[in-house]
């Protein structure tokens, strides 16, 4: 489908100054608590706190920064439904306790995948039920905004899909819809809601906020939000950042009038919702690298989507100087061989870091099962193995930087491999994608940590990320 033809019936987008949104958020006395089902949700924002643990004291630390939004890394996309529900309840309960103590109102965002993979409608349902049980104001609806224009994921006429700027492919026709755990058939969001809720929410009940409404302005959006039946699901069209900003203004009007919503969104929604402008990509310099005699950085690749495998192939081809350590998945899954496999891998990584960058990746053959929970369990075993290698490496020879590729991988590497409990998202390496964290404490302090989603970028973006981070070391070596 041609993108221009799909857009031709709709009005053009109208510019929105993000400072207007930021000012309204600041005066609202509300803080946005983002339950991020993997750490790649942070790639569109900057200068916000992120937590991998959610005790009240962790929320206190994050709220004390005065930031308009706080990310809590739940990693629920890697867990079964029961565990995901428990984690959501725990985070909401802790966040309500921390915000009540300050007299501020929490607004909850369930951040998930722009390609529609994750626990839906489970997670927003659990948030709504937990808030009700805690005596918080009733939630009037769930706002569904999976769009991620920076990565080519947009929604037009209620249909979500991917674009290269010329063609538009409905998301149900992509490899992501074939996910072994969170697969689906529908591309129209209303139909997808019915499919994922197993008929519990009929497509006809979903309120579609199409571009006609979004581009008519904030008052029209607020009218649509406020006139819908309580408990509605709203599916929003978004093609460009200003569409999301218009939606943010409409939500501000509706919430100022007493309405309350839970958001289920892709990565850039929070940026638009709090009025944060799109930032220029970060420039990495010598001051950003860990002070260590180690020359090399560590690149950890766990994702198995096709794009990641192509990016890995490009990286190994164009960076022949980097050592490559492959973890054989069958050996990891075999209890009789896993210990020796991990010990050998960690030893090689540690020794190779003295000479340059090291790439650690799981073998590329994806082991599938018919059982979604079993597929998740396999993914977790692989992630556990990568974490063990990172943890042993950190103890023996801290790398100059760490890049983690893939959602489950980047979450586990952060929280368990590097023991990051609290961090600040500094920004992104590329426009709107690939975030850089600054650990606030612990053994990884001073090591830039790069969260790289499995499904973003071009075939060369991983290589470009490594080159950006390796440049300071090359420059320093030249100066010596």
C-alpha positions in Angstrom: 0.0 0.0 0.0 1.3 3.5 -0.9 1.6 5.7 2.2 0.6 8.9 0.3 -2.6 7.3 -0.9 -3.6 6.2 2.7 -3.0 9.7 4.0 -4.7 11.6 1.2 -8.2 11.6 2.8 -7.0 13.2 6.0 -6.0 16.7 7.0 -2.4 17.6 7.4 -0.8 17.6 10.9 -0.6 20.8 12.8 2.5 21.8 14.7 2.4 21.7 18.5 4.9 23.4 20.8 6.0 20.7 23.3 6.7 23.5 25.9 2.9 24.1 26.1 2.4 20.5 27.1 5.3 20.5 29.5 3.9 23.6 31.2 0.5 22.0 31.7 2.0 18.8 33.0 4.1 20.8 35.5 1.0 22.7 36.8 -1.1 19.5 37.0 0.7 18.1 40.0 0.7 14.7 38.3 3.6 12.4 37.7 3.6 9.7 35.0 4.6 6.3 36.3 5.7 4.2 33.3 5.6 0.4 33.8 8.0 -0.6 31.0 7.8 -4.3 29.9 11.4 -4.1 28.7 14.0 -1.3 28.9 13.7 -0.3 25.2 10.8 1.9 26.2 13.3 4.5 27.3 14.9 5.1 23.9 12.7 8.1 23.0 13.3 10.1 26.2 16.1 11.9 28.0 17.0 13.0 31.5 14.4 10.7 33.3 15.0 8.3 36.1 14.7 4.5 35.5 14.4 1.8 38.1 14.9 -1.9 37.9 13.5 -2.4 41.4 10.3 -1.0 42.8 10.5 -0.8 46.6 8.9 2.4 47.9 12.4 3.8 48.6 13.3 3.3 44.9 10.2 5.3 43.9 11.1 7.9 46.5 14.6 8.4 44.9 13.1 8.7 41.4 10.4 11.2 42.5 12.9 13.2 44.4 14.6 14.0 41.0 11.5 16.1 40.2 11.1 14.5 36.8 7.7 14.5 35.2 7.9 10.8 34.4 9.5 7.8 36.1 10.3 4.5 34.3 10.0 1.3 36.2 11.5 -1.7 34.4 9.1 -4.6 34.9 10.5 -6.9 32.1 7.1 -8.5 32.1 7.3 -9.4 28.4 9.7 -12.1 29.4 7.4 -13.6 32.0 4.2 -15.6 32.0 0.8 -13.9 32.6 0.6 -14.7 36.3 4.0 -13.3 37.0 3.3 -10.3 34.9 0.1 -9.6 36.8 1.9 -9.8 40.1 4.7 -7.4 39.1 2.2 -4.9 37.8 0.3 -5.0 41.1 3.5 -4.5 43.1 4.7 -1.5 41.1 1.3 0.2 41.2 1.0 -0.4 45.0 4.5 1.0 45.6 4.0 4.0 43.3 0.7 5.0 44.9 2.3 4.8 48.4 5.2 7.0 47.3 3.0 9.6 45.5 0.4 9.8 48.2 3.2 10.7 50.7 4.0 13.7 48.4 0.4 14.7 47.7 0.8 14.2 44.0 -1.4 12.3 41.5 0.1 9.3 39.6 -0.9 8.6 36.0 0.0 5.1 34.9 1.4 4.1 31.5 1.8 0.5 30.5 4.6 0.8 27.9 4.9 -2.1 25.5 6.0 -3.0 22.0 5.2 -0.9 19.0 4.8 -4.2 17.1 2.0 -5.2 19.4 3.8 -8.0 21.4 3.2 -8.2 25.1 0.6 -9.0 27.8 -2.6 -7.2 26.6 -5.2 -6.6 27.9 -3.8 -8.2 31.1 -1.4 -5.4 32.1 -3.7 -2.4 31.8 -6.6 -4.4 33.3 -4.4 -5.2 36.4 -3.4 -1.6 36.8 -7.0 -0.5 36.7 -8.1 -3.2 39.2 -5.2 -2.4 41.5 -5.9 1.3 41.5 -9.6 0.5 42.3 -8.5 -1.8 45.2 -6.3 1.0 46.6 -9.2 3.5 46.6 -7.8 5.7 43.8 -10.2 7.5 41.4 -11.9 5.3 38.9 -10.2 4.9 35.6 -12.4 6.0 32.7 -10.6 4.2 29.9 -7.5 2.7 28.3 -5.8 4.7 25.6 -4.0 2.5 23.1 -1.1 4.3 21.2 1.4 1.8 19.8 2.8 4.1 17.1 6.6 4.7 17.0 7.2 7.0 14.0 10.9 7.2 14.6 11.1 3.5 13.9 8.5 3.5 11.1 5.5 2.2 13.1 2.4 4.3 12.5 -1.4 3.9 12.7 -3.7 5.2 9.9 -7.5 4.8 9.9 -7.3 2.5 12.9 -4.8 0.2 11.1 -1.3 -0.2 12.6 1.6 -1.0 10.4 5.2 -0.3 9.3 6.4 2.1 6.7 9.6 3.0 5.0 8.2 6.4 4.1 6.8 5.1 0.8 5.0 1.8 1.4 2.8 0.9 4.3 2.6 -2.8 5.5 -0.1 -3.8 8.0 1.5 -5.1 11.1 -0.3 -8.4 10.9 1.6 -9.2 7.7 5.0 -8.8 9.3 7.3 -11.3 11.1 6.4 -9.7 14.4 2.8 -11.1 14.2 4.3 -14.6 14.0 5.9 -14.2 17.5 5.9 -17.6 19.2 4.5 -16.2 22.5 2.5 -13.0 21.5 1.5 -13.7 18.0 -1.7 -12.3 16.4 -3.5 -11.9 13.1 -5.2 -8.5 13.2 -3.7 -5.2 11.9 -6.7 -3.0 12.7 -6.3 -2.1 16.4 -10.0 -2.6 17.2 -9.9 -6.1 15.8 -6.6 -6.7 17.6 -8.2 -5.7 20.9 -11.0 -8.2 20.3 -8.5 -10.9 19.3 -6.2 -10.4 22.3 -9.1 -10.1 24.7 -10.6 -13.3 23.2 -13.8 -11.5 22.5 -14.1 -9.9 25.9 -13.8 -6.5 24.2 -15.7 -6.4 20.9 -14.1 -4.5 18.1 -17.3 -2.4 17.8 -16.8 -1.2 21.4 -13.3 0.3 20.7 -13.3 4.0 20.1 -11.1 4.9 17.1 -9.5 8.3 17.4 -8.6 8.6 13.7 -6.5 11.4 12.1 -9.8 13.3 11.4 -10.2 13.6 15.2 -6.5 13.9 16.1 -5.8 16.7 13.6 -8.9 18.6 14.5 -7.2 19.6 17.7 -7.2 19.1 21.5 -10.8 20.1 22.2 -12.1 17.7 19.6 -10.0 14.9 21.1 -11.1 15.8 24.6 -14.7 15.7 23.5 -14.3 12.2 22.0 -12.6 11.0 25.2 -15.2 12.4 27.5 -18.3 11.4 25.6 -17.3 7.7 25.4 -18.8 5.0 27.7 -16.8 4.4 31.0 -14.2 1.7 30.6 -13.7 2.3 26.9 -10.6 1.4 24.9 -9.4 4.2 22.7 -7.2 3.4 19.7 -5.4 6.4 18.4 -4.0 7.2 14.9 -0.5 8.6 14.9 1.7 9.2 11.9 4.0 12.0 13.1 5.2 13.4 16.5 2.7 16.3 16.3 -0.2 13.8 16.2 1.0 12.5 19.5 1.4 16.0 20.9 -2.2 16.9 19.8 -3.4 13.7 21.6 -1.4 14.8 24.7 -3.1 18.2 24.8 -6.5 16.5 24.4 -5.7 14.1 27.3 -4.6 17.1 29.4 -8.0 18.8 28.8 -9.9 15.6 29.6 -7.9 14.9 32.7 -8.2 18.5 33.9 -11.9 18.0 33.7 -11.8 15.0 36.0 -11.2 12.1 33.6 -8.6 9.4 34.3 -6.9 7.1 31.9 -4.4 4.3 31.8 -2.1 4.4 28.7 -0.9 1.4 26.7 1.7 2.7 24.4 4.9 2.4 22.3 8.1 4.2 23.2 7.6 7.8 22.0 4.2 8.4 23.7 5.7 9.4 27.0 8.0 12.0 25.4 5.0 13.6 23.7 2.8 13.3 26.7 5.1 15.1 29.1 6.1 17.8 26.5 9.7 16.7 26.1 11.1 17.9 22.7 12.8 15.5 20.4 16.5 15.6 21.3 19.6 15.4 19.1 21.5 12.1 19.3 24.1 12.0 22.0 27.7 12.5 21.2 29.9 10.1 23.1 33.3 11.4 24.1 36.2 10.3 26.3 34.5 11.5 29.5 31.7 9.1 28.9 33.8 6.0 28.9 34.7 3.9 32.0 38.0 4.8 33.4 39.8 1.5 33.1 42.8 0.0 31.5 40.3 -2.1 29.5 40.4 -1.1 25.9 37.3 -2.8 24.7 33.6 -2.5 25.0 31.1 -5.4 25.3 28.3 -6.0 22.8 25.7 -8.6 24.0 23.2 -9.9 21.4 20.2 -12.0 22.5 17.3 -11.0 20.2 16.4 -13.5 17.4 14.3 -11.3 15.2 15.5 -11.2 11.6 16.6 -7.6 11.8 18.9 -8.3 14.8 20.5 -11.3 12.9 21.2 -9.0 9.9 22.6 -6.3 12.2 24.9 -8.9 13.9 26.1 -10.2 10.5 26.9 -6.6 9.4 28.8 -6.0 12.7 30.9 -9.1 12.5 31.7 -8.5 8.8 32.6 -4.8 9.2 34.4 -5.1 12.5 36.8 -8.1 12.0 39.0 -6.7 14.8 36.3 -7.5 17.4 36.4 -10.9 19.1 33.2 -13.0 18.7 32.0 -15.4 21.4 29.0 -17.5 20.4 26.9 -19.2 23.1 25.6 -22.4 21.7 21.9 -22.5 22.7 21.5 -26.3 22.9 24.6 -26.4 25.2 23.0 -23.7 27.4 19.7 -25.7 27.6 21.6 -28.9 28.5 22.2 -29.1 32.3 25.2 -31.3 31.7 27.1 -28.8 29.5 25.8 -25.3 30.6 28.4 -24.7 33.3 31.4 -25.5 31.2 30.0 -23.5 28.3 29.5 -20.4 30.4 32.9 -20.6 32.1 34.7 -20.9 28.7 32.7 -18.0 27.3 33.4 -15.7 30.2 37.1 -16.5 30.2 37.4 -15.7 26.5 35.5 -12.4 26.9 37.6 -11.3 29.8 40.9 -12.0 28.0 39.7 -10.5 24.7 38.6 -7.2 26.3 42.2 -6.3 26.8 42.7 -6.1 23.0 39.4 -4.5 21.9 35.7 -4.9 21.6 34.0 -8.2 22.2 30.7 -9.5 20.7 28.8 -12.1 22.7 25.8 -13.6 21.1 23.5 -16.6 21.3 23.5 -19.0 18.4 21.1 -17.8 15.7 19.0 -20.9 15.3 15.7 -20.1 17.0 14.3 -23.1 19.0 10.5 -22.9 18.8 7.9 -24.8 20.7 4.1 -24.9 20.3 3.7 -23.8 24.0 4.1 -20.0 24.4 5.1 -20.4 28.1 7.8 -23.0 27.1 9.1 -20.6 24.5 9.4 -17.9 27.1 11.2 -20.3 29.4 13.8 -21.1 26.7 14.3 -17.3 26.1 14.9 -16.9 29.8 17.5 -19.7 29.9 19.3 -18.0 27.0 19.1 -14.6 28.7 20.3 -16.2 32.0 23.4 -17.5 30.2 24.2 -14.1 28.7 23.7 -12.5 32.1 26.1 -14.9 33.7 28.8 -14.1 31.2 28.3 -10.3 31.7 28.4 -10.6 35.5 31.6 -12.6 35.5 33.1 -10.1 33.0 32.2 -7.1 35.1 33.8 -8.6 38.2 37.0 -9.5 36.4 37.5 -6.7 33.8 34.9 -3.9 33.5 34.3 -3.0 29.9 34.4 0.6 28.6 30.8 0.4 27.6 28.1 -2.2 27.3 25.5 -2.6 24.5 22.7 -5.0 25.0 20.6 -6.0 21.9 17.0 -7.3 22.5 14.3 -6.5 25.1 14.7 -9.4 27.5 18.5 -9.4 27.0 18.8 -5.6 27.8 16.6 -5.9 30.8 18.4 -8.8 32.4 21.9 -7.5 31.5 21.0 -4.2 33.3 19.3 -5.5 36.4 21.3 -8.8 37.0 24.4 -8.7 34.8 25.4 -5.1 35.7 23.4 -4.9 39.0 21.9 -1.5 37.9 19.1 -0.6 40.3 18.8 3.1 39.6 19.9 5.0 36.5 19.2 8.2 34.5 18.3 7.9 30.8 20.7 10.4 29.2 19.2 10.2 25.7 19.6 8.2 22.5 22.4 7.3 20.1 20.2 7.9 17.0 17.1 10.0 16.5 14.4 8.5 18.8 16.0 5.1 19.1 18.7 3.2 21.1 18.9 4.7 24.6 21.9 5.4 26.8 21.7 4.9 30.5 24.0 6.4 33.2 24.0 4.0 36.2 23.4 6.0 39.4 25.1 3.5 41.7 26.7 0.1 41.9 29.5 -1.8 40.1 28.5 -0.4 36.7 28.9 3.2 37.7 30.8 5.1 35.0 30.0 2.5 32.3 27.7 3.8 29.6 24.9 1.2 29.1 23.2 1.1 25.7 19.7 -0.4 25.4 19.1 -1.5 21.8 15.8 -3.0 20.9 15.8 -6.0 18.7 13.4 -4.6 16.1 14.7 -1.0 15.4 17.2 0.5 13.0 18.6 -0.6 9.7 20.9 -3.5 8.9 23.9 -1.2 9.7 22.7 0.5 12.9 24.3 -1.8 15.4 27.6 -1.4 13.7 27.2 2.4 13.7 26.4 2.2 17.5 29.6 0.3 18.2 31.6 2.7 16.1 30.2 5.7 18.0 31.1 4.1 21.3 34.5 2.8 20.2 35.6 6.1 18.7 36.7 7.6 22.1 39.0 4.6 22.7 40.5 4.9 19.2 40.9 8.7 19.6 42.6 8.2 23.0 44.9 5.6 21.5 45.9 8.0 18.8 46.6 10.7 21.3 48.9 8.4 23.2 
